[in-house]
Amino acid sequence: EQVKDKVERSVSLLNNLSSEQERWEESSETFQEHMSTLVGDCLLSSAFLAYSGFFDQQYRTSLMTKWQGRLIDVGVKFKQEFSVIE
């Protein structure tokens, strides 16, 4: 009976670990994606904070579009759904 309980616990543990491995793999992919856009996201955030504080929303949007275009030109990745509100 003890052996049977140990085997059942071992099987349960293995099942839990395999589902945890799947979760880690998904998290790893998301992490890699975030890391690949970190530099561009930081540049856009910094530029927004430093330069667009006193402008209206229309001009801020225009600046952000220009900055994003420049990052694309030089090959720096950033989140396409980048939002200064988040």
DSSP file (Angstrom, degrees, kcal/mol; ACC not computed):
  #  RESIDUE AA STRUCTURE BP1 BP2  ACC     N-H-->O    O-->H-N    N-H-->O    O-->H-N    TCO  KAPPA ALPHA  PHI   PSI    X-CA   Y-CA   Z-CA
    1    1 A E     >        0   0    0      0, 0.0     4,-2.2     0, 0.0     5,-0.2   0.000 360.0 360.0 360.0 -42.4    0.0    0.0    0.0
    2    2 A Q  H  >  +     0   0    0      2,-0.2     4,-2.5     1,-0.2     5,-0.2   0.902 360.0  50.5 -63.4 -41.1    2.8    2.4    0.8
    3    3 A V  H  > S+     0   0    0      1,-0.2     4,-2.6     2,-0.2    -1,-0.2   0.915 109.0  51.5 -63.5 -42.4    4.5    1.7   -2.5
    4    4 A K  H  > S+     0   0    0      1,-0.2     4,-2.3     2,-0.2    -1,-0.2   0.907 110.3  49.0 -61.6 -42.3    1.3    2.3   -4.3
    5    5 A D  H  X S+     0   0    0     -4,-2.2     4,-2.5     2,-0.2    -2,-0.2   0.911 111.3  49.6 -63.2 -43.1    0.9    5.7   -2.6
    6    6 A K  H  X S+     0   0    0     -4,-2.5     4,-2.5     2,-0.2    -2,-0.2   0.911 110.9  49.4 -63.0 -42.5    4.4    6.6   -3.4
    7    7 A V  H  X S+     0   0    0     -4,-2.6     4,-2.7     2,-0.2     5,-0.2   0.921 111.2  49.5 -63.2 -44.0    4.0    5.7   -7.1
    8    8 A E  H  X S+     0   0    0     -4,-2.3     4,-2.4     1,-0.2    -2,-0.2   0.909 112.3  47.5 -62.6 -42.1    0.7    7.7   -7.3
    9    9 A R  H  X S+     0   0    0     -4,-2.5     4,-2.7     2,-0.2    -1,-0.2   0.898 111.9  50.9 -65.2 -39.2    2.4   10.7   -5.8
   10   10 A S  H  X S+     0   0    0     -4,-2.5     4,-2.5     2,-0.2    -2,-0.2   0.923 111.0  47.4 -64.2 -44.1    5.4   10.3   -8.1
   11   11 A V  H  X S+     0   0    0     -4,-2.7     4,-2.3     2,-0.2    -2,-0.2   0.913 112.6  49.9 -63.1 -42.3    3.1   10.1  -11.2
   12   12 A S  H  X S+     0   0    0     -4,-2.4     4,-2.4    -5,-0.2    -2,-0.2   0.919 110.6  50.0 -62.0 -44.0    1.2   13.2   -9.9
   13   13 A L  H  X S+     0   0    0     -4,-2.7     4,-2.6     1,-0.2    -2,-0.2   0.917 110.0  50.1 -61.3 -44.4    4.4   15.1   -9.4
   14   14 A L  H  X S+     0   0    0     -4,-2.5     4,-2.1     2,-0.2    -1,-0.2   0.901 110.4  50.0 -62.5 -41.2    5.6   14.2  -12.9
   15   15 A N  H  X S+     0   0    0     -4,-2.3     4,-1.9     2,-0.2    -1,-0.2   0.921 112.0  47.8 -62.9 -43.4    2.3   15.3  -14.4
   16   16 A N  H  X S+     0   0    0     -4,-2.4     4,-2.0     1,-0.2    -2,-0.2   0.896 111.3  51.0 -64.4 -40.0    2.5   18.6  -12.6
   17   17 A L  H  X S+     0   0    0     -4,-2.6     4,-2.2     2,-0.2    -1,-0.2   0.866 107.3  53.0 -66.6 -36.0    6.1   19.1  -13.6
   18   18 A S  H  X S+     0   0    0     -4,-2.1     4,-1.7     2,-0.2    -1,-0.2   0.901 110.4  46.7 -68.5 -38.2    5.3   18.5  -17.3
   19   19 A S  H  X S+     0   0    0     -4,-1.9     4,-1.9     2,-0.2    -1,-0.2   0.865 111.3  52.8 -69.4 -33.4    2.6   21.2  -17.2
   20   20 A E  H  X S+     0   0    0     -4,-2.0     4,-2.5     2,-0.2    -2,-0.2   0.874 105.3  55.0 -66.2 -37.2    5.0   23.5  -15.4
   21   21 A Q  H  X S+     0   0    0     -4,-2.2     4,-2.3     2,-0.2    -2,-0.2   0.911 106.8  50.3 -62.2 -42.3    7.5   22.9  -18.2
   22   22 A E  H  X S+     0   0    0     -4,-1.7     4,-2.2     2,-0.2    -1,-0.2   0.915 110.5  49.6 -61.1 -43.4    4.9   24.0  -20.8
   23   23 A R  H  X S+     0   0    0     -4,-1.9     4,-2.5     1,-0.2    -2,-0.2   0.913 110.7  50.0 -63.0 -42.5    4.2   27.2  -18.8
   24   24 A W  H  X S+     0   0    0     -4,-2.5     4,-2.6     2,-0.2    -1,-0.2   0.887 108.7  52.4 -63.5 -39.6    7.9   27.9  -18.5
   25   25 A E  H  X S+     0   0    0     -4,-2.3     4,-2.0     2,-0.2    -1,-0.2   0.913 111.2  46.7 -63.5 -42.0    8.4   27.5  -22.3
   26   26 A E  H  X S+     0   0    0     -4,-2.2     4,-2.1     2,-0.2    -2,-0.2   0.915 113.4  48.9 -64.5 -42.8    5.6   29.9  -23.0
   27   27 A S  H  X S+     0   0    0     -4,-2.5     4,-2.7     1,-0.2    -2,-0.2   0.882 108.7  54.0 -63.6 -38.3    7.0   32.4  -20.4
   28   28 A S  H  X S+     0   0    0     -4,-2.6     4,-2.5     2,-0.2    -1,-0.2   0.907 107.9  49.1 -64.1 -41.9   10.4   32.1  -22.0
   29   29 A E  H  X S+     0   0    0     -4,-2.0     4,-2.1     2,-0.2    -1,-0.2   0.925 112.9  47.4 -62.9 -44.3    9.0   32.9  -25.5
   30   30 A T  H  X S+     0   0    0     -4,-2.1     4,-2.4     1,-0.2    -2,-0.2   0.908 111.2  51.8 -63.3 -42.0    7.2   35.9  -24.1
   31   31 A F  H  X S+     0   0    0     -4,-2.7     4,-2.7     1,-0.2    -2,-0.2   0.919 108.7  50.2 -60.7 -45.4   10.4   37.0  -22.2
   32   32 A Q  H  X S+     0   0    0     -4,-2.5     4,-1.8     1,-0.2    -1,-0.2   0.893 110.2  50.9 -61.0 -39.9   12.5   36.8  -25.4
   33   33 A E  H  X S+     0   0    0     -4,-2.1     4,-0.8     2,-0.2    -1,-0.2   0.917 111.4  47.4 -63.8 -43.3    9.9   38.9  -27.2
   34   34 A H  H >< S+     0   0    0     -4,-2.4     3,-0.7     1,-0.2     4,-0.5   0.898 111.2  51.3 -64.8 -40.7   10.0   41.5  -24.5
   35   35 A M  H >< S+     0   0    0     -4,-2.7     3,-0.7     1,-0.2     4,-0.4   0.845 103.3  59.1 -66.2 -32.8   13.8   41.6  -24.4
   36   36 A S  H 3< S+     0   0    0     -4,-1.8    41,-0.3     1,-0.2    -1,-0.2   0.726 113.9  36.7 -70.7 -20.0   13.9   42.1  -28.2
   37   37 A T  T <X S+     0   0    0     -4,-0.8     4,-2.6    -3,-0.7    42,-0.3   0.352  87.7 101.2-110.2   4.8   11.9   45.3  -28.0
   38   38 A L  H <> S+     0   0    0     -3,-0.7     4,-2.4    -4,-0.5     5,-0.2   0.902  81.2  48.0 -59.7 -46.5   13.4   46.6  -24.7
   39   39 A V  H  > S+     0   0    0     -4,-0.4     4,-2.4     1,-0.2    -1,-0.2   0.945 115.3  44.2 -62.8 -49.1   15.8   49.2  -26.3
   40   40 A G  H  > S+     0   0    0     37,-0.8     4,-2.5     1,-0.2    -1,-0.2   0.900 113.2  51.1 -63.9 -40.9   13.2   50.6  -28.6
   41   41 A D  H  X S+     0   0    0     -4,-2.6     4,-2.3    36,-0.3    -1,-0.2   0.900 111.5  48.2 -63.1 -40.6   10.5   50.8  -26.0
   42   42 A C  H  X S+     0   0    0     -4,-2.4     4,-2.8    -5,-0.2     5,-0.2   0.900 110.8  50.9 -66.5 -40.9   12.9   52.6  -23.6
   43   43 A L  H  X S+     0   0    0     -4,-2.4     4,-2.6    -5,-0.2     5,-0.2   0.932 112.4  46.0 -62.1 -45.6   13.9   55.1  -26.3
   44   44 A L  H  X S+     0   0    0     -4,-2.5     4,-2.4     2,-0.2    -2,-0.2   0.913 114.4  48.0 -64.2 -42.2   10.3   55.9  -27.1
   45   45 A S  H  X S+     0   0    0     -4,-2.3     4,-2.5    -5,-0.2    -2,-0.2   0.927 113.6  47.1 -63.8 -45.2    9.4   56.2  -23.4
   46   46 A S  H  X S+     0   0    0     -4,-2.8     4,-2.6     2,-0.2     5,-0.2   0.922 112.8  48.6 -62.9 -45.4   12.4   58.4  -22.7
   47   47 A A  H  X S+     0   0    0     -4,-2.6     4,-2.7    -5,-0.2     5,-0.5   0.916 111.3  50.5 -62.2 -42.9   11.7   60.6  -25.7
   48   48 A F  H  X S+     0   0    0     -4,-2.4     4,-1.7    -5,-0.2    -2,-0.2   0.941 113.8  44.0 -61.1 -47.6    8.1   61.0  -24.8
   49   49 A L  H  < S+     0   0    0     -4,-2.5     4,-0.3     1,-0.2    -1,-0.2   0.882 119.7  42.0 -65.4 -38.3    8.9   62.0  -21.2
   50   50 A A  H  < S+     0   0    0     -4,-2.6    -2,-0.2    -5,-0.2    -1,-0.2   0.850 128.1  20.6 -79.2 -34.8   11.7   64.4  -22.1
   51   51 A Y  H  < S+     0   0    0     -4,-2.7     3,-0.2    -5,-0.2    -3,-0.2   0.673 115.6  50.9-114.8 -19.0   10.2   66.1  -25.1
   52   52 A S    ><  +     0   0    0     -4,-1.7     3,-0.8    -5,-0.5    -3,-0.1   0.304  69.9 107.0-111.9  13.6    6.4   65.9  -25.3
   53   53 A G  T 3  S+     0   0    0     -4,-0.3    -1,-0.2     1,-0.2    -2,-0.1   0.849  85.9  38.2 -60.1 -39.1    5.2   67.1  -21.9
   54   54 A F  T 3  S+     0   0    0     -3,-0.2    -1,-0.2     2,-0.0     2,-0.2   0.465  98.0  95.5 -95.8  -1.0    3.9   70.5  -22.9
   55   55 A F  S <  S-     0   0    0     -3,-0.8    -3,-0.0     1,-0.1     2,-0.0  -0.499  77.1-106.3 -91.3 159.2    2.4   69.6  -26.3
   56   56 A D     >  -     0   0    0     -2,-0.2     4,-2.4     1,-0.1     5,-0.2  -0.271  38.8 -98.9 -76.2 170.3   -1.2   68.7  -27.1
   57   57 A Q  H  > S+     0   0    0      1,-0.2     4,-2.5     2,-0.2     5,-0.2   0.845 120.5  55.5 -61.7 -36.5   -2.2   65.1  -27.9
   58   58 A Q  H  > S+     0   0    0      1,-0.2     4,-1.9     2,-0.2    -1,-0.2   0.929 111.4  42.9 -63.9 -44.9   -2.2   65.7  -31.6
   59   59 A Y  H  > S+     0   0    0      2,-0.2     4,-2.7     1,-0.2    -2,-0.2   0.873 111.9  54.8 -70.2 -36.0    1.4   66.9  -31.6
   60   60 A R  H  X S+     0   0    0     -4,-2.4     4,-2.7     2,-0.2    -2,-0.2   0.922 108.6  48.7 -60.3 -44.0    2.4   64.1  -29.2
   61   61 A T  H  X S+     0   0    0     -4,-2.5     4,-2.3     1,-0.2    -1,-0.2   0.899 110.8  51.2 -62.3 -40.6    1.0   61.5  -31.6
   62   62 A S  H  X S+     0   0    0     -4,-1.9     4,-2.2     2,-0.2    -2,-0.2   0.923 110.9  47.8 -62.7 -45.2    2.8   63.2  -34.5
   63   63 A L  H  X S+     0   0    0     -4,-2.7     4,-2.8     1,-0.2     5,-0.2   0.933 111.1  50.8 -60.4 -45.9    6.1   63.1  -32.6
   64   64 A M  H  X S+     0   0    0     -4,-2.7     4,-2.6     1,-0.2    -1,-0.2   0.899 109.5  50.8 -60.9 -40.8    5.6   59.4  -31.6
   65   65 A T  H  X S+     0   0    0     -4,-2.3     4,-2.2     2,-0.2    -1,-0.2   0.912 111.6  47.8 -62.7 -42.7    4.9   58.5  -35.2
   66   66 A K  H  X S+     0   0    0     -4,-2.2     4,-2.1     2,-0.2    -2,-0.2   0.918 112.9  48.2 -64.0 -43.8    8.1   60.3  -36.3
   67   67 A W  H  X S+     0   0    0     -4,-2.8     4,-2.3     1,-0.2    -2,-0.2   0.904 111.2  49.8 -65.2 -41.1   10.2   58.6  -33.6
   68   68 A Q  H  X S+     0   0    0     -4,-2.6     4,-2.2    -5,-0.2    -1,-0.2   0.902 109.7  52.1 -64.0 -39.8    8.8   55.2  -34.4
   69   69 A G  H  X S+     0   0    0     -4,-2.2     4,-2.3     1,-0.2    -1,-0.2   0.891 108.8  50.3 -61.6 -39.7    9.6   55.8  -38.1
   70   70 A R  H  X S+     0   0    0     -4,-2.1     4,-1.9     2,-0.2    -2,-0.2   0.904 108.9  51.3 -66.9 -40.6   13.1   56.7  -37.2
   71   71 A L  H  X>S+     0   0    0     -4,-2.3     5,-2.7     1,-0.2     4,-0.7   0.902 110.0  50.1 -63.0 -39.2   13.5   53.5  -35.1
   72   72 A I  H ><5S+     0   0    0     -4,-2.2     3,-0.9     3,-0.2    -2,-0.2   0.921 107.9  54.3 -62.6 -43.2   12.2   51.5  -38.1
   73   73 A D  H 3<5S+     0   0    0     -4,-2.3    -2,-0.2     1,-0.2    -1,-0.2   0.873 113.9  40.2 -58.5 -39.1   14.7   53.2  -40.4
   74   74 A V  H 3<5S-     0   0    0     -4,-1.9    -1,-0.2    -5,-0.1    -2,-0.2   0.441 116.8-111.6 -94.5   1.2   17.7   52.3  -38.2
   75   75 A G  T <<5 +     0   0    0     -3,-0.9     2,-0.6    -4,-0.7    -3,-0.2   0.761  63.4 148.0  81.4  26.4   16.4   48.8  -37.4
   76   76 A V      < -     0   0    0     -5,-2.7    -1,-0.2    -6,-0.2     2,-0.1  -0.849  41.2-134.9 -96.3 123.8   15.6   49.1  -33.7
   77   77 A K        +     0   0    0     -2,-0.6   -37,-0.8   -41,-0.3     2,-0.3  -0.450  30.4 166.0 -76.9 148.2   12.6   46.9  -32.7
   78   78 A F        -     0   0    0    -38,-0.2     2,-0.3    -2,-0.1   -40,-0.1  -0.961  47.5 -79.5-150.9 163.3    9.8   48.3  -30.5
   79   79 A K    >   -     0   0    0    -42,-0.3     3,-1.6    -2,-0.3   -45,-0.0  -0.504  32.0-148.6 -68.4 126.9    6.3   47.1  -29.5
   80   80 A Q  T 3  S+     0   0    0     -2,-0.3    -1,-0.2     1,-0.3   -12,-0.0   0.818 101.0  51.0 -65.5 -29.4    4.0   47.9  -32.4
   81   81 A E  T 3  S+     0   0    0      2,-0.1    -1,-0.3    -3,-0.0    -2,-0.1   0.031  83.5 158.6 -94.6  27.4    1.2   48.3  -29.8
   82   82 A F    <   -     0   0    0     -3,-1.6     2,-0.4     2,-0.0     3,-0.0  -0.243  17.8-173.5 -55.8 132.2    3.4   50.7  -27.8
   83   83 A S        -     0   0    0      1,-0.1     3,-0.3     0, 0.0    -2,-0.1  -0.996  26.5-155.6-133.6 129.2    1.3   52.9  -25.5
   84   84 A V  S    S+     0   0    0     -2,-0.4    -1,-0.1     1,-0.2    -2,-0.0   0.648  95.0  63.9 -76.3 -13.0    2.6   55.8  -23.4
   85   85 A I              0   0    0      1,-0.2    -1,-0.2    -3,-0.0    -3,-0.0   0.843 360.0 360.0 -77.4 -34.2   -0.4   55.3  -21.1
   86   86 A E              0   0    0     -3,-0.3    -1,-0.2     0, 0.0    -2,-0.2   0.486 360.0 360.0 -76.3 360.0    0.6   51.8  -19.9
